[in-house]
Amino acid sequence: MKPKILFVLPGLHDVARGAEVAFEQIGAGLCEEGFEVTLMGTGPEIPGRPYHYIQGKKKNRTAFESYPKFPPLRSEYRWEELSFVPSILRKGLKKEFDITVTCSYPFVNWALRFGRRKKKPLHVYITENGDWAAHTSNREYRYFGCEGLVCTNPEYYERNHAQWPSVLIPNGVLTDQFTPGNSEKSRFGIPEDAPVVCMVSALIESKYPDLGIRAVAALDNVHLLLAGDGPMREPWDTLGKELLGDRYHRITVPMDQMPAVYRSGDLFMHLSREEAFGNIYIEAAACGKTVIAHDTPTTRWILGEHGVFLDTSHHDALVNTLKQQLQHPKSPGQQTRARAELVDRFDWPVVCKQYAAFFRDLLTQ
C-alpha cells in the first residue's frame, strides 16, 4: 500500500510564493516516487496535477494589514493562517494519512498535531518560512512539535538536528522553465538597450527593497525592475518614483511569467539578510543571471563560487558592486557552468528523491 502524505498550506493553488511552489513541486515529485499525495490549500483545483487536492477557505492577508498585532497573532500572515484552520478541522483529515506536512506555524501545525493518538499520523515540519518555531521555547513557540524536521539550509540543520529528527534538503528549481533566453525588457516598459537590475521580493521590511532602490538610483541611466507586492508597497513605490522616476518599474506577474522577468535583468540582486532558502537565487541563476546576495553561510552554500557576496547594508559597497558587475559581466561560459552545477543540485526530481528517502525512513522507525 502506498504511504499517504498530506501537505497543508493556506496559499496552495492560490499564490505562487516560494513555499507554495515548493510544496506543489514536492507533492508532484513524491507521486512519481510511489507515494499517494494530497495537498490542501485555498485555490481552485488545477487539472492535470498528479496529486489529490482539497480546497479550504481563508481570508486574504491583505484584509488583515490593519488588524492589531500581538502574540501569537503578530502579523497579517498569522491572521490569514488562523482564518484557514476551521477548514482543516471541518475536514477531519488527520486519521486518513501516514504523514502530515506544513511549514506554517502556529495554527496549522497545532491543527495537524493536536488530538492525535500515539503520535499518528507523523508530522513533518519544513523550514520554508524559517526555523524560529523549532528552536525557540517561549511564548507560543513552546508548543511546537514534529516527528521530522526538514531544514532547508545548513544553518538551520546545525541549530536543530540535536533536538528533532532532521534532514538537510534544499528547495529546487524548474530547470525546464527557468532557462536562459532573450530579454523582454520592452514587455515591462523598459527600453531594450537600457541596463536593468532585477529584484524579486515581497515588499516587507526584512527584504530591504528600499536599499535596492537607493542603490540603483545612484547609477546613471540604470533601470530597476522590481517584481513583488506587500504591505510596504505605497511608501516604497513613492520612494522609487521619487528617486528613479521612469527608471522604476514595479510589477506583479503570475509564476509562468517569472522567467521573462529574470531574463530581462542584466543583474539580479536580493538584499534579505536571512532566508530560509531563497528560491529566487537559483531561479535567477538558472536563467543565466549573475546573483548579488547578502553574504551569509546559506547564500554561499546555495551559490558557491557563482554568487557575488557582500554586506548589502553598506550603500556604497552595494553601489560599487552593481556598477562593477554591469561593466564587467560574467562570460557566457561562466554562466553556463553555473547553471549546469545548479541543475545537478537543485533540479526538482533530485530534491524529491531526498524527500522520499526521508519520509520512508520516518515510517520505518
N, C-alpha and C positions, 0 to 999 in steps of 0.2 A: 504494500500500500504506500502511496506517495505521502511524504510528510506534508502537512498542511500549514502554510505560513500566512499570517495576516499582517499587512502593513497599514498603519493608520496615521494620517496626517491631514489636517483640515484643508490644505491647499491642493491636494492631489486632484488632477484633471481640471483644476480651476485656474492656477497660475503656473508660470514656468520659471520659478526661482530655483536656486541651486539644490536645495533639499528635495523639492518636489521632482525635479528632473532626475535626481539620483535615485529616489525611491521607485519611480516608474521604470527606469532602466534596470535596476537590480531585480525588481519583480519580474520583468520580462525575461531577464537572463536566467533567473532561477527556474523558470518554466522549462527552459532548454536543458537545465541540469537535473531534471527529474522531480521537481517539487510541484505541488499544487498550490498556487499562489492567489491570494485575494488582496486587493487594495481597497481601502475605504477613504474617500475624500468628499468633497462637496461639488466638484464639477460634474458635467454630464459624462455618461459612458462614451468611450472612444472606440468606434468599430475597428475590428482587426487586431486589437491587443490580445496577447495570448493568456493573460490572467483574467480572473473574475473581478468584478467591480461592484462595490456597494456605494450608493450615493447618500450622504447625510446632508445636514443643513448647518450653516453658520451665518453669522452676521459679519460683513466685511470689516476689516480692521480700521479702515478709514472712518467708519462711523464712530469709532471709539477714541479718536485722536484727542477729543476734548474731555474725555471721561477722567475722573480722578484717578491718580496713580498711587498705589500703596501695596505693600506685600500682602499676598502674593500677586495681586493684580497691578504689577509695577509698570505695565506698558500696554499700548493698544494691541500688541501681539497676544498678550496674556488674556485680555478681554475676548479677543476673537477665538482663542483656543477654548475658553470656558463656554462660549456660545455653541461650540461643536459637541461638547461632552454629552448632552442629552441624546444625541443621535447614536452615540456609542452604546449608552446604557439601554436605550429602547431596543436596539437590535439584539442584545443578549448574545454576543458573538463568541465570547471567550472560550466556552466549552467545546466549540467546534474545531479548534485549532491546536496544533502542537507547539507553535511559537507565535507570539505576537511581537510586533516591531514598531517602534516610533523613534522620533528624535525630538519630541515635543514634551516639555515639562513646565508646570507640574501636572496639569489637569488630565491630559491624555495618558500620561504614564500612570497616574493614580487610577484612572478608569479601567485601564487594562490589567493592572496588578491586583487591586484590592478585591476581596471576595472570592479569590481562587481557592482551590483545595489542593493542599500539598504542593504548592508552587507550580500547579499545572493550569493553563499552559505556561511554558517557559517564556520569559520576557527578555527581549534583546533591545538595548538602547544604543542608538547610533549618534555619535557626537557631531552631527551635521551643523548644529547651532551652538556648539561649544560644549565643554566638559564641566562647567561650573556645578551642575547638579550632582555629578558623580563624586566630586572631591570636597564639597562644602557640607558642613554639618550643622549649620544654624538655620534659623527661620524655616521656611517651607522645604529647604533642601535636606533637612534631616529625615524626611520621609521618602527619599529617593531609594529605589532598589531595582535590581535586574539580575538575571541569571547569566547574561552575556553582555559585554560592552565592546562595541566596535569603535575603535579610536581611529579617526581619520587623519591624524598626523602623529609623528613620533613624540612630540612634546606631551600630548595627551596620554599616549601609551605609557611613557615613563612615569607620569604622575599617578596613574590609576591601576596599573596591572597588578600591583600587590594587593589591592582591595577587592577587585572584581575580576571574574574570568574574562580576560581581554584578548583582543587581537588587533593588530595594526593593518587596516585596509584603506587605501586611498579611494577617492572618487574617480570616476572615469570620464571619458570624452567620446562623443560620437564621431569617430575618425572618418567616417564616410560622408559626413555633413560639414564638419569643421575642417576645411581644406584650403590651401592657398588658391587665390583666384584674382580676377580683375577687380580693381577698385570700383565702387559705385558711389563716389562722393556726390555726384550731381543728384542722385536719388534723395540725398539728405540736404539739398540746397547748398552744397559746397562746391566751389569751382574745382574742376578735376586737377588743375595744376597747383592747387594750394596745399601746403604741408598741413597735416592733420594729426593731432594727438587724440587718441580714443580712450575713453573711460567707460566702464560698465559698473554701475554702483547703485545701491539703494541710497536714497537721499536722507541719510541719518548721520548724526554727528560722528559716530565711530568709524565711518568710512572716509571722512575728510575730503569730499569732492571740492569743498571750498578752497583747500590748499592747491588742488589741481587747477582750479580756475585762476587763482592768483599767479601760479607759475606760468601758465600758458600766456596770460596777459602780459608777462614780462618779455615775451618773444615777439619779434616783429613778424607780422603777417601770418602767424600760425593760428589755425582754427582748432577749436575744441569740440569734439563730438562726444556728448555725454548721454549714454543710454541708461535710464533708470527713473525711479519715482520714489516718493516717500514724504514724510511729514515736513521736511525742511525744503520742500520744492519752492515755495514762494520766496523766502529770503535768498536762496542760492540762485534762483532764476534772476532775481533782481541784481545780485552781485555779478552774475555772468554777463548780463546785458549792460551793466554799468561799466565793467572793466574791458569787455571784449566786443561789445556792440554786435555787429553782424557776423563776427567770428565765433559767436557762441551758439551752439546747436544742441538743444536737449530733446531727446526723442524717447518714446516708448514703442517697442515693436514686439510682435509675437516671437516665440522661440525659433521658428523656422527662418526668420529673417536675421537672426543674430550673426551668422557667418558673414553676411554682407556688411554688418556694422564693423566687425573686426577687420575685414579686408579693406575697408575704406580709411582705416587709420594707417599712418606711416609708422607710428609707435603706439604701444599700449601701455598705460600705467594704471596701477591700483595702489592706493595710498593707505588702506587699512593697516593698522599695526598689529592686529591679531585676527586671524581667520581660522575657522575650524578646518578648512581645506582651501577653498578658493577655486571653484571650477573655472572661473574666468581666466586664471593663469594658463591652464592647459588648453582652454578653448582658443585663446589668442595665439598661443604658441603653435597650436595645430594649424592655424590659419597662416602661419609663416611670419608672425609678428614678433619683434623684439619686445620683451616684457620688462618694465621697470617696476620694482616692488620694494616695499619696506624690508629692510634686512633683518630676517628672523631665521631661526633654525628650520622652521617649516617651509618658508619660501625657498630656502636653499635646498632643502630636501626635495621639493617638487621640481624646481627648475634647474638645479645643479649649475653647471658652467654656462648654461644658456640664458640665465637671467642677468639683469643688471640691478644690483642691490645697493641701497644707501639708506641713511636715516632720512626718510621722506618728510620729517617735521622741519628740516632745515631748508628754508625757502631758497637761499642762494645755491645750495648744493643741488636741489631739485631742478632749478632753472638751468644750471650749467650742465647737468646730466642730460636733460631734454635737448638742449642746444647741441651737445656733442653727438648724441645718438642720431639726431636729424641730419647733421652734417656728415657723419661717418657711419652710415647704416651697415648692418651685418651683410655679408655677401650671401648670394643665393645658396652657395654650398653650405655655409654655416646654418642657414635657416632650414635647409633640407635635412641636415644631420640632426638638428634639434628636434624636428618633427618626428623623424624615424625613432629616436630614443623615447620620445613621449608615447608614441603608439605602442611600443613594446611594453611599456609600464602601465599605461592608463587606458588602453582600449577597453571598452566596457565588458566584452567577453572574458578578458583576462581578470578583471576585477570581480566579476560574478562567480568565477570558479573559486575565488578565495572565500566569498560569502558562503557558497555551497559547502565547502570543506569545514568552515567554522560551525555552521548550523548542524551538519551531520555529527560533528564532534560533540556538540552540546546534547544532542538527542541520544547519544550512545553512552553518556556518562551516568 
